[in-house]
Amino acid sequence: MSPAPLDRDDLRARVAKALSAFLSGQAARLDAISPSLGPVHDAIDSFLLTGGKRLRPAFCYWGWRGAGGTDSEAVVTAAACLELLQACALIHDDVMDGSDTRRGQPAIHRRFAGVHQREGWLGSADGFGVSAAILLGDLCLIWADEMLNTSGMAPDALLRGQPVYDEMRVEVMAGQYLDLVEQSSGDGTVDSALRVARFKAAKYTIERPLHLGAALAGAGQEVRDGYSGYGLPLGEAFQLRDDVLGVFGDPSETGKPAGDDLREGKRTALIAMTLDAARPAQAAVVRRHLGDPELSEQGVAELRGIICETGALARVETLISRLMDDALTALHAAPVDDEAREVLEQLAVAATDRAL
């Protein structure tokens, strides 16, 4: 029997341990500045250590292993830094979307609005919460860099990885901005929605973590190209699955209220495909309800019905399957270690076959 599933579970535990150790070191640092920063550390600690799929560290680690790298705590720590980068993205994303929850807990800006209210401070509690969340997201971004650079990886490996890490951060910020434009302009197409998916998720979640692992291991261009052939279609499928879950997902699984993406007005490929195929009356209903923060459960159900009736849900599911096939075909042809190939195949299933 293959040991790969056990290795994946073990890696998640090791990533959590590395994050816990790093954050423990930051607690004294913040306390030395002021005890008032205690809630900052506690919030980041809770955010990072309760929940999260650890996909980015997993792809980075197995990108390293697939390129011939051997196991070490240093590479696990380096890969774990991507959870801090993801925390930055999620904290800021929740501010931009006005989300109330994340991973079944209050979003960071809501958490700090609650701190303001409990303390009876002056001014706007919501304004304080947003300001605090922006700062905490920035702090996570800084700590991600620090965790990578103090991971224990050899200096030449870090030098090779830095351009990939830089490109990854630029691409995710670009993708976030394009997502903001899509929501604000209200006239997005399927192609533009898929472009957002590529830069906000495909590259950032899968391709670049694989490239970072490969660069740290000193892999050549052939390995990186193989990872791109696998990572880009898989990453797009991952985002499309997220889009479906954002409308049809079970809150106990997603950690967010049912239909939250509809209330936030997200212009996903699923919505673009719906509007492409909708009759005028259906399109009018979608445009009237999409982005309504007070959208009722009945309104969510009405929009879900239209998404299904237009064939958009079936079209997205077909696209996810095709992208998955493309990714696995590229993976089987890539010049990577056999054990890593097996785990990367399992990660592909985990990323795209999540339950509604």
N, C-alpha and C positions, 0 to 999 in steps of 0.2 A: 504493500500500500504506500502511496506517495506521502511524504511528510509535509507537502506544501501547505495544506490547510492549517496545520498546527503552526507552521512558521508564520503565516499571516496573522493568526491570533496573537502569537508571541510578539510579533513586531508592533502591533497596536499597544500592547502593554509596555513595551520598551520605549515607544514614543511618549506615552503618558508619563512614564518615569522620568525621562529626560526633560520634559516640560516642567514637571513638578520640581525637579532639582534646580532648574534654571530660575523658575519663579520664586522659589524659596530664597535664593540668593538675592533677588531683587527686593524682597520684603524689607530687609535691614537697610538696604540702600535708600528706599523711599522713606522709611521711618526716621533715618538720620536727617533727612531734609525737613520733615514735619510729620508728627503723628496724624495730622489731618489727611495724609495720603493713604491711610490704612484702607478706607473704602475703595480706593483705586486699585490697590493690589488685590483685595478680596474679590472685586468684580471681575478682574481679568482672570484670576485664578479659577473662579467658578465657571466663567465662560469657557475656558480652555479645557478644564478637566472634567466637565460633565457634558457628555455628548460629543458629537462630531465623528465622522466616518474615517478620519485619518487617511483619506485617499491620496492627498498630495505627498505626504511623507512616504507612503507605500510605493507610489510610482517612482519617486526619487530613489528610494532604497533599491528597488528591484531594477531600476535603470542602471544603477551602479553595479549590482550583482550580474545583470545580464551582459554588461560590458567587461566582465572579468574581475571586478572588485571583490575583495573578501570581506566577510562580516567583521564589524568592529563597533564599539560604542560611539566612536567618533563619527562614523557615517550616519548612525541612527540619530545622533544629536544634530548633525547638519541637516538631515532630512526633516527632523521635527521642527526646525525653524519655520518651515512652510505653514505650520499651524498658526503661528503668530502672524504671518502675513495674511492668512485667511481670516483671522480674527479682525485684523484691521479692515479688510474688505467688507466683512459682514456687519461690523459695528457701524461703519459709514453707510453701507447699503440700507440698513434699517432706519437710519436717520433720513436718508433721501426718500425712502418709500413710506415713512411714517408708520412703520410696523410696530405693533404692540408687543409681540412675542418673538422669541428665537430659542429653538431647542427646548420648547416647553416652559421657558422662563420669561420674565419681563425683558424686553430688549434693553440694551444698556442705557439708552436715553430715557426710557421709562423708569428704569431702576434708580437713576440719579434724580429724576424729577421727584420720586418718592422720598429720597434722602432729604431733598430741599423741603418738602412738605412736612416730614416728621420733625425736622429741626426748627420749623417755623421761621425760616430765613426770609429776607426781604426779596422783592422782585418776583419775576415769573418762574415758577417751578419748571414749566416746560422748557423755557429758554435756558435755564440752568442745566437741565437734562441733556439738551442738544449740545450745548457747549462742552459739557463734560465728556459726552460720547465722542465728539470730534477729537478732543485731546487724548482720550484713551485709545482711540483708533490709531492716532499718530504715535503714541507710545508703543503700541504693539508693532508698528512698522519699524521703529527704531530697534526694539528688542529682537525682532526677527534678524536684522543685520548682525546685531551683537552675538546672538546665539550661533549663527553660522560661522562668524569669524573667530569665536572662542570654542568651537566644537572639538578642537583637537585634530582636525584634518591638517595634512601637511601643507605648508605655505604654497608650494607649486600647484597642488590640487585646488586650493582656494582661488589662486590666480586664474586657473583654467575655468573655474566655475563662475567667476564674477560676471563676465559678459552675458552669460545665459541668465543669471539671476537678475541682472539689470534689465535685460530685454523682457523678462517675465513680468517685472513690476511695471514697466512702461505699458506693456500690452494689456494688463488687467485694468489699469487706470483709463486707458483709451477705450477699452470695452465698456467700462462703467459709464464713461461720458456718452458713448454711442447709445447705450441703453437709455440714458436720461433724455437724449435727443428723440429717440423713438417714442417715448412716453409723452414728451412735450409737444412734438409736432403733430402727432395723431394721424399721420398719413403713411405709416411704415408699410413696406412690402414684405413678402416672404423672403426675398433675397436680402433685404437689409436686416431683417430679424435673424436670419441665419448668420449674417456677418457679425452681429453682436454675439451670438452663441459661440462663434469661432474664437473671438478675442476675449470674451468674458469668461468662457468656460473651457473650450476645447484646448486652447494653447496653455492657459493658465493652470487648469486642473490636471492635465495629463501630459501633453507634449513637452512643455518646458520642465516640469519636474523630472521626466525621463531624461531630457537633455542635460539637466543639471547633474543627475547621477552619472550619466555617461561622461560628461566633461570632467567631473571630479575623478573618474577612473581613467581618464586619458584616452577615451575611445576615439576612433577615427570617424570620418564622415559617413561611411557605409552604415555603421551602427546608428548614428543619429538619423540618417534618412529612413532606416527601418523603423525607428521609434516614431518618426513623423507619420509614416504610412499607417501605423497602428493608432497613434495617439490622437491625430486630428479627427478622423471619423468617429472614433470612440468618444472623444470629448464633445462633439456635436450631438451624438446620441445621448450622452449624459445630460446635456442641457435640455434637450427635447423631453427627456424623461422628467426632469425637474419642472418643465413647463406644464406637463400633463398633471403632475402631482400638485402643482400650485392651484389647479382648478378642481381636480377630482380626488386629491389625496385625503387620507384619513388623518385628522389632526393628531391622533395619538402616535402616528408614525412620523409625520412631518414636523411636529412641534409648532405648527402655525394654524390659525383658524381655517376652516374649510372655505375655499374660494377666495383666499386672501389676495391672490394675484389679480383677481377680477376687481376687487375693491381698490387695489393700488393702481389699476389701469395699465398693467404691464402689456406692452405690445410685442408679444411673443410670436414665434412662427405659428403656433396653434391658433392664435387670434387672427393673424394675417391670413392663414388658410381659410378660416371661418368666414371672414369678410370677403375673400375672393369668391367663395362659392355660395354666399348667402343671397337669398331673394331680397329685394328692397325692404320689405317689411321686417325681415329677420335682421338685416344690417342696421336698420333704425333702432331696433331693440338693443343690439349689441352696443351701438354708439351711445345710446341713452344711459345704459347701466354701467358700462366699463369705466372704472375710475371713480365710482360713487362710493365714498367711504362708509356710507350708511346702507349699503346694499344688503337687503334682507336675505334670509335663507331661501325664501321663495324666489327672489331675484336671481340668486346663485343657481337655483335649480332650473330656472327659465333659460339662463345663458348656457348651462350645461346641455340642456336639450337641444338648443340651436347648434352648438358645437358638434354634437353627435349627428343631428339631422343633416347638416351640410356635408358630412363625410370628413370633416377636418380631423377628428380624433383618429379615425381609421387611417387617414393619410399620414398623420404623424407616426402612428405605430408602424406602418409599412416602412417609412423612412428610417425609423430607429432600427428596424430589422436589417435593412440594407446597409446602413452605416456599420452596424455590428459585424455583418459578414465581411465588409471591406476591411475593417480593423483586424479581424482574426486572420484573414487571408494574408495581409501584410505582415502580421506577427509571425506566422508560420514560415514566411520567406526571409525574415530578418536574421542576420548573423549574430544571434544572442545565445547565451547559456541556456541549456535545456530546462534546468530547474526554474530559472527566471521566466522562461517562456510559459511554463505551466502555471505559475502564479499569476502572471500577467493575463493569461486567459481567464483565470478565475476572477481577477479584479475587473475584467471587462464585463463579466456577467453581474457581478455585485454592483457595478456602476449603472447598469441599464435595466436590470430586471427587478427593480424595487417595487414592492407591493403598493397598490392603491389603498 
